[in-house]
Amino acid sequence: PLVENQRFYGFKKMTFSSGFKDDSLIRDKLAADIFRQAGVPAAHSTFIRVYVDHGDGSQYFGLYTMIEDPSDEMLDHQFADGSGNLYKPEGQGATWQRFVEASFAKKTNEEAGDFSDIIAAIDALHADVGDRTSWRDGLEAVFDVRAFLRCLAVNQVMVNWDSYGIMDHNYYVYGNPADGGRLVWFPWDLNEALLVSGRSADAATSIMGDGTSDRWPLIRFLLDDPVYREFYKDEVRIVLDGAFAVDGVHEALRRLHGLIAPYVIGPESVEARPYTFLSDSRRFENALTNGRDGLLPHVEMRHQDARAALAAD
């Protein structure tokens, strides 16, 4: 507090993910890596061993995923210009049914009360669709639709329970000055990605958005448009053959799991209560292969589901 603008290895802000609902402890990193490989902006991350010294020596608090804060370095290295408005939406307005200023927290340019970019995008989304060409032109003038469809394709193929379409948070939108200020969408908080869940929600598992209601107009309106629906299907095919290809994701799963194992179950360090959500070392050891919860079979299953959905549409 005595030194302003302190940095830690160049970072002003850092976030640490504890692996909640993730016995593998690799979902946050792997999912973000897949998004970026698919051409979707996503925060970089790395695994961190956290030790805390209260005065009686260093104590191991466990393995975390350290994730860059999007309002810090990410805008400068993943966009050509980091001076635009960055929003982290949450709450009623984050569904995009209507603009609610309190739902669009600014993470850059906080003191400027200008929300015209997000208002324009929501207004364009809800404009009259009588002339679909005009509607698409109006929306694309203020919102990068193709980028959203690409992000949605990755999201639905891998499955991501804590995201738009189910929850009204966990994404950012950025008014990219290098693209005329058009808003671009990118994901956040990915610990529930690639996750099999006991919950039943077509919105999370359906490739083509079955079960997604008008409460989530960005998905429903776009996938109900014949032109955007075809764009989306193209993006799904690209994801299946590229960033989510079975061999590539399987290799990444095995590599990351092997990388962190010595610091989760030993011999270097061992995750222990109360500093971990991991209830049993066997749950980590079996995270890749354990039946319907295993990450390796999950990838194969999602390929089958996606290709069946494309063939049926």
C-alpha positions in Angstrom: 0.0 0.0 0.0 3.0 2.3 0.3 4.0 1.9 -3.3 1.6 2.8 -6.1 1.4 0.8 -9.3 3.3 -2.2 -8.0 3.8 -5.1 -10.4 4.6 -8.8 -10.0 6.7 -10.0 -12.9 5.0 -7.3 -15.0 1.4 -8.1 -13.9 -0.8 -5.6 -12.1 -3.6 -8.1 -11.5 -3.6 -11.9 -11.2 -6.4 -14.4 -10.6 -6.1 -17.9 -9.1 -8.4 -20.7 -9.9 -8.7 -23.4 -7.3 -10.2 -26.2 -9.4 -13.7 -26.1 -8.0 -15.7 -29.0 -9.6 -12.6 -30.1 -11.4 -10.8 -33.2 -10.1 -8.4 -33.0 -13.0 -7.3 -29.4 -12.0 -6.6 -28.7 -15.7 -10.0 -27.6 -17.2 -9.4 -23.8 -16.8 -6.1 -24.0 -18.7 -7.0 -26.6 -21.3 -10.3 -25.0 -22.3 -8.7 -21.5 -22.7 -6.0 -23.1 -24.8 -8.6 -24.7 -27.0 -10.5 -21.4 -27.4 -7.3 -19.6 -28.4 -6.3 -22.3 -30.8 -9.7 -21.9 -32.4 -9.1 -18.2 -32.9 -11.1 -17.0 -29.9 -9.4 -14.6 -27.5 -9.0 -16.1 -24.1 -6.8 -15.4 -21.1 -3.5 -17.1 -20.8 -2.8 -19.2 -17.7 -0.2 -21.3 -16.0 0.0 -23.7 -13.1 1.3 -22.3 -9.8 2.3 -23.9 -6.6 1.2 -21.6 -3.7 3.0 -21.5 -0.4 2.0 -19.2 2.4 4.2 -18.3 5.4 2.3 -17.1 8.4 5.6 -16.8 10.4 6.1 -20.4 11.2 7.6 -21.5 7.9 6.2 -22.1 4.4 3.0 -24.1 4.2 1.8 -25.6 0.9 -1.7 -24.3 0.0 -1.9 -26.4 -3.2 -1.8 -26.2 -6.9 -3.7 -23.3 -8.6 -4.2 -22.1 -12.1 -3.0 -18.5 -12.4 -5.0 -16.7 -15.1 -4.2 -13.3 -16.5 -6.8 -10.6 -15.8 -8.3 -9.5 -19.1 -8.2 -5.9 -18.1 -4.4 -6.0 -17.6 -2.0 -7.4 -20.2 -4.5 -9.4 -22.3 -5.9 -6.6 -24.3 -2.5 -5.4 -25.4 -1.2 -8.8 -26.6 -4.4 -10.3 -28.1 -5.8 -7.1 -29.7 -4.0 -4.5 -31.7 -5.3 -1.7 -29.5 -6.1 -2.1 -25.8 -7.8 1.3 -25.3 -11.4 0.2 -25.9 -14.2 -0.4 -23.5 -14.0 -3.8 -21.8 -17.2 -5.1 -20.1 -17.6 -8.0 -17.7 -21.4 -8.4 -17.8 -23.4 -10.1 -15.0 -27.0 -10.1 -13.9 -30.3 -9.4 -15.7 -28.8 -7.3 -18.5 -26.1 -9.8 -19.2 -28.7 -12.0 -21.0 -28.9 -9.3 -23.7 -32.7 -9.1 -23.5 -32.3 -5.4 -22.8 -29.7 -3.0 -21.7 -29.3 -2.7 -17.9 -26.4 -0.4 -17.1 -25.7 -2.0 -13.7 -25.1 -5.3 -15.5 -22.3 -4.0 -17.6 -19.4 -3.4 -15.3 -16.6 -1.6 -17.1 -13.1 -3.0 -16.6 -11.4 -0.3 -18.7 -12.3 3.4 -19.1 -14.2 3.1 -15.8 -14.7 6.8 -15.3 -16.2 7.4 -18.7 -20.0 7.0 -18.6 -20.3 6.1 -22.2 -22.1 2.8 -22.9 -23.1 3.6 -26.4 -21.3 0.7 -28.0 -23.1 -2.0 -25.9 -26.4 -0.2 -26.2 -26.0 -0.1 -30.0 -25.2 -3.8 -30.1 -28.3 -4.8 -28.0 -30.5 -2.4 -30.0 -29.3 -4.0 -33.3 -29.9 -7.5 -32.0 -33.5 -6.6 -31.2 -34.1 -4.6 -34.4 -36.9 -5.6 -36.8 -36.0 -8.8 -38.7 -38.6 -8.2 -41.5 -35.6 -7.5 -43.8 -33.1 -10.1 -42.6 -30.3 -8.7 -44.8 -30.7 -5.2 -43.2 -30.9 -6.8 -39.7 -27.7 -8.7 -40.2 -25.9 -5.7 -41.7 -27.0 -3.5 -38.7 -25.9 -6.1 -36.2 -22.5 -6.8 -37.9 -21.8 -3.0 -38.0 -21.5 -3.0 -34.2 -20.9 -6.6 -33.1 -18.5 -9.2 -34.4 -21.1 -11.9 -35.1 -18.7 -14.4 -36.7 -16.4 -14.2 -33.7 -19.4 -14.9 -31.4 -20.5 -17.9 -33.5 -16.9 -19.2 -33.4 -16.9 -18.9 -29.6 -20.3 -20.5 -29.3 -19.2 -23.4 -31.5 -16.2 -24.2 -29.2 -18.4 -23.7 -26.1 -21.1 -26.1 -27.3 -18.7 -28.8 -28.7 -16.7 -29.1 -25.5 -19.7 -28.4 -23.1 -19.4 -25.5 -20.7 -21.9 -25.4 -17.9 -21.2 -22.0 -16.4 -21.6 -19.8 -19.5 -24.0 -17.7 -21.5 -27.1 -19.7 -22.4 -27.3 -21.1 -18.9 -25.8 -18.4 -16.6 -25.8 -14.7 -16.9 -22.1 -14.1 -16.5 -18.6 -15.5 -17.3 -17.8 -13.7 -20.5 -16.3 -10.4 -21.5 -17.1 -8.1 -24.5 -14.6 -5.7 -25.8 -15.1 -2.7 -28.1 -12.1 -3.3 -30.3 -10.7 0.1 -31.6 -8.8 -1.8 -34.3 -12.1 -3.0 -35.7 -14.0 0.2 -35.7 -15.1 -0.3 -32.1 -17.1 -3.4 -32.9 -17.7 -5.5 -29.8 -16.0 -8.9 -29.7 -17.1 -11.6 -27.2 -14.7 -13.9 -25.3 -15.1 -16.5 -22.5 -14.1 -16.4 -18.8 -14.0 -18.8 -15.9 -13.8 -22.2 -17.5 -13.5 -24.7 -14.6 -16.9 -26.2 -15.6 -15.8 -26.7 -19.3 -15.5 -30.3 -20.6 -17.6 -31.4 -17.7 -20.2 -34.2 -17.5 -22.9 -33.1 -15.1 -25.9 -34.7 -13.5 -27.9 -31.7 -14.5 -30.2 -31.9 -17.5 -29.8 -28.8 -19.8 -30.1 -28.9 -23.5 -28.6 -25.4 -23.5 -25.3 -26.8 -22.3 -25.1 -30.0 -24.3 -27.0 -29.4 -27.5 -24.8 -28.6 -30.4 -27.5 -26.7 -32.3 -28.9 -24.8 -29.4 -32.0 -27.0 -28.8 -33.7 -25.9 -25.6 -32.2 -22.4 -25.6 -35.0 -19.9 -25.2 -35.5 -16.3 -26.1 -34.0 -15.5 -22.7 -30.7 -15.9 -24.4 -31.3 -13.9 -27.6 -27.7 -13.9 -28.9 -27.9 -17.6 -29.3 -31.6 -18.0 -30.2 -31.8 -15.1 -32.7 -28.6 -16.0 -34.4 -29.2 -19.7 -34.7 -32.8 -19.0 -36.0 -31.3 -17.0 -38.8 -30.6 -19.3 -41.8 -27.4 -17.5 -42.9 -25.9 -17.4 -39.4 -27.0 -21.0 -38.7 -24.9 -22.1 -41.7 -22.0 -19.9 -40.5 -22.3 -21.6 -37.1 -22.3 -25.1 -38.6 -19.1 -24.2 -40.5 -17.5 -23.1 -37.3 -18.5 -26.4 -35.5 -16.9 -28.4 -38.4 -13.7 -26.3 -38.1 -13.5 -26.8 -34.3 -14.0 -30.6 -34.7 -11.2 -30.9 -37.3 -8.9 -28.3 -35.6 -8.8 -27.1 -32.0 -10.9 -29.9 -30.7 -9.5 -32.7 -32.8 -9.5 -35.9 -30.7 -5.8 -36.7 -31.0 -4.7 -33.2 -30.2 -6.9 -32.8 -27.2 -6.1 -36.2 -25.9 -2.4 -35.4 -26.1 -2.9 -32.1 -24.3 -4.9 -33.8 -21.6 -2.2 -36.4 -20.9 0.6 -33.9 -21.0 -1.1 -31.4 -18.6 -2.2 -34.2 -16.2 1.3 -35.6 -16.1 2.8 -32.2 -15.7 0.9 -31.3 -12.5 0.6 -34.8 -10.9 3.8 -34.6 -8.8 2.4 -31.4 -7.2 -1.1 -32.8 -6.6 -0.5 -36.4 -5.4 3.2 -36.3 -4.8 6.1 -36.9 -4.6 6.9 -33.1 -4.8 3.8 -31.9 -2.9 0.3 -33.2 -2.0 -3.0 -31.3 -2.1 -4.5 -31.4 1.4 -7.6 -30.1 3.2 -8.6 -27.4 3.8 -6.7 -26.0 0.9 -8.2 -28.1 -1.9 -11.5 -29.2 -3.3 -10.0 -32.6 -4.2 -11.6 -35.1 -1.9 -9.4 -38.1 -2.8 -6.2 -38.6 -4.7 -7.8 -41.3 -6.8 -10.2 -38.8 -8.2 -7.3 -36.9 -9.7 -5.6 -40.1 -10.9 -8.7 -41.3 -12.7 -9.8 -37.9 -14.0 -8.9 -38.7 -17.5 -10.4 -42.1 -17.8 -13.0 -42.7 -15.1 -16.2 -43.8 -17.0 -18.6 -41.0 -18.1 -16.7 -38.5 -16.0 -13.4 -39.1 -17.8 -12.0 -36.3 -19.9 -10.7 -38.7 -22.7 -14.0 -40.4 -23.4 -15.8 -37.0 -23.0 -13.9 -35.7 -26.0 -14.8 -38.7 -28.1 -18.4 -38.5 -27.1 -18.7 -34.8 -28.0 -17.3 -35.6 -31.5 -20.0 -38.2 -31.9 -22.7 -35.8 -30.7 -21.6 -32.9 -32.8 -21.3 -34.9 -36.0 -24.7 -36.5 -35.5 -26.2 -33.0 -34.9 -24.7 -31.6 -38.1 -25.9 -34.6 -40.1 -29.4 -34.2 -38.7 -29.8 -30.5 -39.2 
